[in-house]
């Protein structure tokens, strides 16, 4: 289902297994062995503003 061309909902069968579950059951997909972790972000020190750095690269 869409709202002005943007997908907002999906209609699926009520009693059918979900696609990912079916693929795992069929052996076509292997679930991740560990949970997804977030990488820390390190700050980058720069001289000047972003606009100045972009202008230098052009």
Buried (B, 14 or more C-beta within 10 A) or exposed (E): EEEEEEEEEEEEEEEEEEEEEEBBEEEEEEEEEEEEEEEEEEEEEEEEEEEEEEEEEE
